[in-house]
Every structure is written in structure tokens, then in C-alpha cells.
Amino acid sequence: MFIYFGVTSMLNTCTEQKVANRKSVFDIIERDEKFSVLLEVLNQTGFGRALRHEEKPFTFFAPTDGAFYGFFKQSGDQSVHIDRKISITSILGQHIIPGVSLYSDDLRRKSALLTLEGTRLKVRLDNHRIFLNDAQIITAGTAAINGVVFAVDKVLLID
């Protein structure tokens, strides 16, 4: 079961699902139709298997389909290709914070996060909304047995 909250209520209350369910991060993504493009990318790159079986906690900022469509439009490509596996894998690494399950309260107290790729994401608050660089977190964190998933409205790219 997926629990969604409006952004304002997400930030003004402590109602995030913090009790881990029996689903992995991958299972949560797989069951949500707003992540169909992400699911394809995860399966093509082998990242899906890692997200399903990783035992150490991590936080995953999952780009929605709309985020990927915007990325494809910006990059001039309209689909995900297996021959772009290396760059896509690197981009996915920008969405993972290893070793910790973070929730909205945790993010509000941070100014930056270190990604799996070793780069930093700037965390900022704007009118009760949380942003990572220029991507907005659009759902409350959903706990999994191996981490936390947030939906974001843009693919996270590091300049």
C-alpha cells in the first residue's frame, strides 16, 4: 500500500510512513504507475536487482515519469536505450544516498547530501517545500525494508 500526502501536509506533519513494510525499495517503485519509465531504466541497467536486494539502508529520490519525459526532451532523446547504460547508471547514482534512511524531518536539517556517485546534492527549503538542487520532492518518504523512497519531479543532474 502506498501512502501519499500533499507537499504542505508532508512538511507540516510527521505522518510519513516510518515503519518499514515488507517491500523493498524496488518493490515500491514497481507497484507505482508513476514510475513506469524509472522501472524500465532500473531493469535495463541492472539497478533494479540491486535496489531489491540491497541490505544496507539507503534513500532513493525516484524520478517520476514526468521527470524522465522532461529529461528526454532536454537531452533530445525520447527513449531509454541500453547502449546508454553507463551514463544512465551514473545518473541513477545521483538519486541514491547510501547508508541512511532519511525522512522529510531529516532533510529539513541538511544543507547537502552525498550521493552514491560521490557528488553533493544541495538541499533547500522554499515555502515549506523541499528541493534537491532544482528538483522538488513531491511525495512523503515511503519506508521499505532497505530504505526510503521519495518521488521527485526532475531527474537529478550534477553540472
Secondary structure as UniProt FT lines:
FT   HELIX           7..12
FT   HELIX           25..30
FT   HELIX           33..35
FT   HELIX           36..45
FT   HELIX           47..53
FT   STRAND          58..63
FT   HELIX           65..75
FT   HELIX           82..84
FT   HELIX           85..93
FT   TURN            94..95
FT   STRAND          96..98
FT   HELIX           104..108
FT   STRAND          112..114
FT   TURN            116..117
FT   STRAND          120..126
FT   TURN            127..128
FT   STRAND          129..132
FT   TURN            133..134
FT   STRAND          135..137
FT   STRAND          142..144
FT   TURN            145..146
FT   STRAND          147..152
//
